[in-house]
Amino acid sequence: MVDEIYDRQYQAGRQDLHAGIDRAVARFGRAVAAVFRVQQRIHFAAPWDERRFRRMN
């Protein structure tokens, strides 16, 4: 009886832990993706863009 109660609590705790880890990894992934989107936007809006350079010459 005590073992069953312990096992149920242990399994519930593991599920909560895994859900928390999943949320943290997902949040980190979204943050990294946002950084890459910003870097890409900056790269393509750079003043030394090749198309702008061609128009100036």
C-alpha atoms as a printed R data frame, in Angstrom:
   type eleno elety resid chain resno      x      y       z
1  ATOM     1    CA   MET     A     1  0.000  0.000   0.000
2  ATOM     2    CA   VAL     A     2  2.715  2.465   0.971
3  ATOM     3    CA   ASP     A     3  4.739  1.452  -2.083
4  ATOM     4    CA   GLU     A     4  1.773  2.132  -4.371
5  ATOM     5    CA   ILE     A     5  1.230  5.589  -2.896
6  ATOM     6    CA   TYR     A     6  4.940  6.354  -3.194
7  ATOM     7    CA   ASP     A     7  5.005  5.113  -6.795
8  ATOM     8    CA   ARG     A     8  1.980  7.229  -7.774
9  ATOM     9    CA   GLN     A     9  3.533 10.345  -6.272
10 ATOM    10    CA   TYR     A    10  6.891  9.547  -7.882
11 ATOM    11    CA   GLN     A    11  5.319  9.075 -11.322
12 ATOM    12    CA   ALA     A    12  3.299 12.294 -10.987
13 ATOM    13    CA   GLY     A    13  6.441 14.150  -9.977
14 ATOM    14    CA   ARG     A    14  8.338 12.765 -12.963
15 ATOM    15    CA   GLN     A    15  5.543 13.834 -15.313
16 ATOM    16    CA   ASP     A    16  5.639 17.356 -13.889
17 ATOM    17    CA   LEU     A    17  9.417 17.440 -14.202
18 ATOM    18    CA   HIS     A    18  9.330 16.285 -17.818
19 ATOM    19    CA   ALA     A    19  6.589 18.778 -18.669
20 ATOM    20    CA   GLY     A    20  8.676 21.563 -17.134
21 ATOM    21    CA   ILE     A    21 11.739 20.517 -19.102
22 ATOM    22    CA   ASP     A    22  9.679 20.406 -22.309
23 ATOM    23    CA   ARG     A    23  8.374 23.918 -21.666
24 ATOM    24    CA   ALA     A    24 11.881 25.227 -20.956
25 ATOM    25    CA   VAL     A    25 13.310 23.681 -24.121
26 ATOM    26    CA   ALA     A    26 10.425 25.022 -26.204
27 ATOM    27    CA   ARG     A    27 10.857 28.520 -24.753
28 ATOM    28    CA   PHE     A    28 14.610 28.406 -25.410
29 ATOM    29    CA   GLY     A    29 13.986 27.251 -28.978
30 ATOM    30    CA   ARG     A    30 11.559 30.112 -29.610
31 ATOM    31    CA   ALA     A    31 14.069 32.610 -28.218
32 ATOM    32    CA   VAL     A    32 16.864 31.280 -30.432
33 ATOM    33    CA   ALA     A    33 14.568 31.346 -33.469
34 ATOM    34    CA   ALA     A    34 13.653 34.968 -32.723
35 ATOM    35    CA   VAL     A    35 17.334 35.912 -32.522
36 ATOM    36    CA   PHE     A    36 18.032 34.292 -35.886
37 ATOM    37    CA   ARG     A    37 15.044 36.081 -37.461
38 ATOM    38    CA   VAL     A    38 16.360 39.425 -36.208
39 ATOM    39    CA   GLN     A    39 19.878 38.661 -37.426
40 ATOM    40    CA   GLN     A    40 18.548 37.719 -40.842
41 ATOM    41    CA   ARG     A    41 16.489 40.917 -41.023
42 ATOM    42    CA   ILE     A    42 19.549 42.993 -40.094
43 ATOM    43    CA   HIS     A    43 21.680 41.177 -42.662
44 ATOM    44    CA   PHE     A    44 19.256 41.796 -45.515
45 ATOM    45    CA   ALA     A    45 18.700 45.428 -44.503
46 ATOM    46    CA   ALA     A    46 22.432 46.197 -44.335
47 ATOM    47    CA   PRO     A    47 23.590 49.414 -46.054
48 ATOM    48    CA   TRP     A    48 26.316 47.494 -47.873
49 ATOM    49    CA   ASP     A    49 23.688 45.405 -49.615
50 ATOM    50    CA   GLU     A    50 24.901 44.471 -53.081
51 ATOM    51    CA   ARG     A    51 21.760 45.758 -54.848
52 ATOM    52    CA   ARG     A    52 22.123 49.215 -53.333
53 ATOM    53    CA   PHE     A    53 25.802 49.258 -54.221
54 ATOM    54    CA   ARG     A    54 24.980 48.588 -57.884
55 ATOM    55    CA   ARG     A    55 22.510 51.494 -58.006
56 ATOM    56    CA   MET     A    56 25.072 53.911 -56.607
57 ATOM    57    CA   ASN     A    57 27.659 53.135 -59.321
